[in-house]
Amino acid sequence: QVQLVESGGGLVQPGGSLRLSCVFSGSAFDLYNMYWYRQAPGKQRDMVAVTTIGGGTNYANSVKGRFTISRDNAKTSVYLQMNSLKPEDTAVYYCHARRLAPGYWGQGTQVTVSS
């Protein structure tokens, strides 16, 4: 069974940076497209970024130029480097692994951007 464990969330001031990590276990990591999603209170869960098994990446318009997703197949991990953080980036961030629907979810890590 696939397990995903996120870490790296916390409280940061506007303009600051955080790096989220997600460790994957239980299957062949290099066969999965890996995503970061986020969900703010009272809102739907939205995709933030994806890194594919072919090495491609894609981002939500709201984070382009500020966030960078990367994966390390040797460490079976995916990362989200978040720079120039804004209050509207405040949310629970979830790691998602998908080879076939519905995929697997981590437990989430809280990111709060506030002064």
Order of alpha helices (4+ residues) and beta strands (2+ residues): beta-beta-beta-beta-beta-beta-beta-beta-beta-beta-beta
